[in-house]
């Protein structure tokens, strides 16, 4: 299992949302083809064919738990990261 798959599994299982590294969320979104722009402390991710805009901020080195849930919901809604992608 690759590092990407391990991180994706950790996000998708939803049992540890308040203990996900911010850099891990960034790398997942970048690997899934999202474009990132940074404005102050806000990391804004967009992707063609995805309606939602993801706006993330960190708490120290960790991602905010509600933002991890938002990322999970978008991944599931658009079936991102599935083997046929």
Buried (B, 14 or more C-beta within 10 A) or exposed (E): EEEBEEBBEBBEEEEEBEEBBBEBBBBBBEBBEBEEEEEEEEBBBEBEEBEBEBEBEBEEEBBBBEBBEBBBEBBEEBEBBEEEE
